[in-house]
């Protein structure tokens, strides 16, 4: 599947796909231009690259509003894990193995509601 053809994707469900890590090169260079919602639930994600959500639209910002990371194996997040998610409104990371959240994790998430 060549995702580059789908640069107008708004909603993407990648749940139950067996992902273990989210690294920038795996996904970002191929999709994200207009992406509003991504569901990564029920994978085996342990690690999220701090640049993973770096994709931008033509306006120069990331438009992602909904992010579901629930039911994974995430043990820790970096301060900068969500730094590009300035429009994020809803975040779900229930049922992971997080013991603490970095102080600066949501520093740029100005629109976060829940």
C-alpha positions as CSV (number, residue, x, y, z in Angstrom):
1,X,0.0,0.0,0.0
2,X,1.4,3.3,-1.1
3,X,0.1,5.9,1.4
4,X,1.6,8.8,-0.5
5,X,-1.4,8.7,-2.8
6,X,-3.7,9.5,0.1
7,X,-2.6,13.0,1.1
8,X,-6.2,14.1,1.8
9,X,-6.9,11.5,4.6
10,X,-8.7,13.1,7.5
11,X,-9.4,10.0,9.7
12,X,-7.1,7.1,10.1
13,X,-7.7,3.9,12.1
14,X,-4.6,1.9,12.7
15,X,-5.8,0.0,15.7
16,X,-5.0,-3.7,16.0
17,X,-2.1,-3.5,13.5
18,X,0.7,-4.8,15.7
19,X,2.7,-1.6,15.8
20,X,5.5,-1.6,18.5
21,X,7.2,1.8,17.9
22,X,6.1,5.0,16.3
23,X,9.1,6.5,14.5
24,X,9.1,9.5,12.2
25,X,10.3,7.8,9.1
26,X,7.7,5.0,9.2
27,X,4.7,7.2,8.8
28,X,5.2,11.0,8.7
29,X,6.9,11.4,5.4
30,X,3.9,9.7,3.7
31,X,0.7,11.0,5.3
32,X,-0.5,13.7,7.6
33,X,-1.1,16.7,5.5
34,X,-4.8,17.1,6.5
35,X,-5.0,14.4,9.2
36,X,-7.5,15.3,12.0
37,X,-7.8,11.9,13.8
38,X,-5.6,8.9,14.3
39,X,-6.4,5.8,16.3
40,X,-3.4,3.6,17.3
41,X,-5.3,1.7,20.0
42,X,-4.8,-2.0,20.7
43,X,-1.3,-2.2,19.3
44,X,1.9,-3.1,21.2
45,X,3.4,0.4,21.1
46,X,6.2,0.9,23.6
47,X,8.0,4.0,22.1
48,X,6.9,7.2,20.4
49,X,9.6,9.2,18.6
50,X,9.6,12.8,19.8
51,X,9.3,13.9,16.1
52,X,6.6,11.4,15.2
53,X,3.8,14.0,15.1
54,X,5.9,16.6,13.2
55,X,3.9,16.5,10.0
56,X,2.4,19.9,8.9
57,X,-0.2,21.1,6.6
58,X,0.2,23.8,3.9
59,X,-0.6,26.3,6.6
60,X,2.5,25.3,8.4
61,X,0.9,23.6,11.4
62,X,-0.2,20.2,12.5
63,X,-4.0,19.9,12.3
64,X,-4.4,16.7,14.4
65,X,-7.3,17.0,16.9
66,X,-8.0,13.5,18.1
67,X,-5.3,10.9,19.1
68,X,-6.1,7.5,20.6
69,X,-3.1,5.6,22.0
70,X,-5.1,3.5,24.4
71,X,-4.4,-0.2,25.2
72,X,-0.8,-0.2,24.3
73,X,2.5,-0.9,26.2
74,X,3.7,2.7,26.6
75,X,5.8,3.0,29.8
76,X,7.1,6.5,29.4
77,X,6.8,9.6,27.2
78,X,9.4,12.3,26.5
79,X,8.9,16.0,27.3
80,X,8.6,16.6,23.5
81,X,6.4,13.7,22.5
82,X,3.4,15.9,21.8
83,X,5.2,19.2,21.1
84,X,3.8,19.5,17.5
85,X,0.2,18.8,18.5
86,X,-0.9,22.4,18.9
87,X,-4.5,21.6,17.8
88,X,-5.0,18.5,19.8
89,X,-8.3,18.5,21.6
90,X,-8.8,14.8,22.7
91,X,-6.1,12.4,23.8
92,X,-6.7,8.9,25.1
93,X,-3.8,6.9,26.5
94,X,-5.7,4.8,29.0
95,X,-4.6,1.2,29.6
96,X,-0.9,1.8,29.2
97,X,2.0,1.3,31.7
98,X,2.7,5.0,32.3
99,X,4.1,5.7,35.8
100,X,4.6,9.4,35.4
101,X,4.0,12.2,32.9
102,X,6.8,14.7,32.0
103,X,6.1,18.2,33.2
104,X,6.4,19.7,29.7
105,X,4.4,17.0,27.9
106,X,1.4,19.2,27.2
107,X,3.2,22.5,26.9
108,X,2.2,23.1,23.3
109,X,-1.2,21.4,23.5
110,X,-3.2,24.7,23.8
111,X,-6.5,23.2,22.6
112,X,-6.5,20.1,24.7
113,X,-10.0,19.4,26.2
114,X,-9.7,15.9,27.6
